[in-house]
Amino acid sequence: MTKPRFSLSLIAAIGLTVLSSTAAIAQNYPDHAIDVIVAFNPGGGTDVAARTIEPYIEKYLGEDLVIINKPGAGGEVGFSLLATGKKDGYTMGFINLPAMYSYSYERDTAYSPKSFTGVANLVYDPGVIVVRSDSTLKTLQDLVDYGTKNPGALPIGTSGSIGSSEHIAILGVEAATGAKFNHVPFGATAPLRTALLGGHIQVAAFNLSEATEYVKDGSMRLLGVMSDKRNAMSPDTPTFREQGVDVISGSSRGLAVSAGTDPKVVAILSAAVEKAVNDPEYLAKAKAAGVPVHYIGGADYDVFLSQVSASLDAAWAATPWSK
């Protein structure tokens, strides 16, 4: 059978057609609504962050955003949908680090860190450990002492799954102190909060923004914040470092698209997000909603994503979290 022949001029023509088509898409982008995947249930920290900034991105992008909650497996369901979605800029989603990356270390996932192109980081939410206000565990040292004297006996609930930022933080506390706890993943914030307040579990690892409201109303007590310095949302709460436990951990929440999306489209999204996070009205509403805004854009966000991946490589080598 004679093999088909393609002239150089034909190949060039095809290439120009593809390039011109791509350019036309970017030039007209966006011309209809954009889906935004949130990999967690309504009411959690990521969902609140998404719905708080939604109208301001719409304002500067000129199109509607449609938030779609796709919870499951500690966020893996939603992350997978984003990674395997169309690369046309009309599917965007929140990525939660380090959890999103860490899942791919201990189990097969439909994505890897290379499956996403970052748009911008919006939030950094430090980790905390909380108890009910009537708990006999009054301080972080009380918790460490219990976990040292009764290794593995005390359950600590988390809102994610194995490999979530909270789970990795607990492993960090164990490594720093020699204490041992029993990690109990709840998969979402709401059921964990309900279990803690109902007395079904004594200790929970949250993100600070998810606990602040309940600390203010007196139903929960913070044992410490896993940040390098005290946080403005709870300035009277000491850091773990201040209490002799050298652990810094938290969750970043940013926006991303599937890798391979036209860079011009990504740039349009990034520019709209940058304007949105600097809008005074948004900043006021974010503060009122307890959203800890921490913007990282452009090349700096690419660097940040690489740093998270590298730090997880090191953490996995030291303490694999599937074991």
Protein Blocks (a to p, Z undefined) as FASTA:
>chain_A
ZZddddfklmmmmmmmmmmmmmmmmmmpcfbdcddddfbdehiaklmmmmmmmmmmmmmn
opacdddddeeehhmmmmmmmmmmccehpaccddddfklmmmmmmpccfbdfklpccfbd
fbdcdddddddfkbcblbfklmmmmmmmmghkaccddfbdehiaklmmmmmmmmmnopac
ddddehiaklmmmmmmnopafbdcddfklmmmmmmnopaccfbdcdfbdcfklmmbccfk
lnopacdddddddddddehiafklmmmmmmmmmmmmmpmklmmmmmmnopacdddehjll
mmmmmmmmmmmmmmmmmmcckZZ
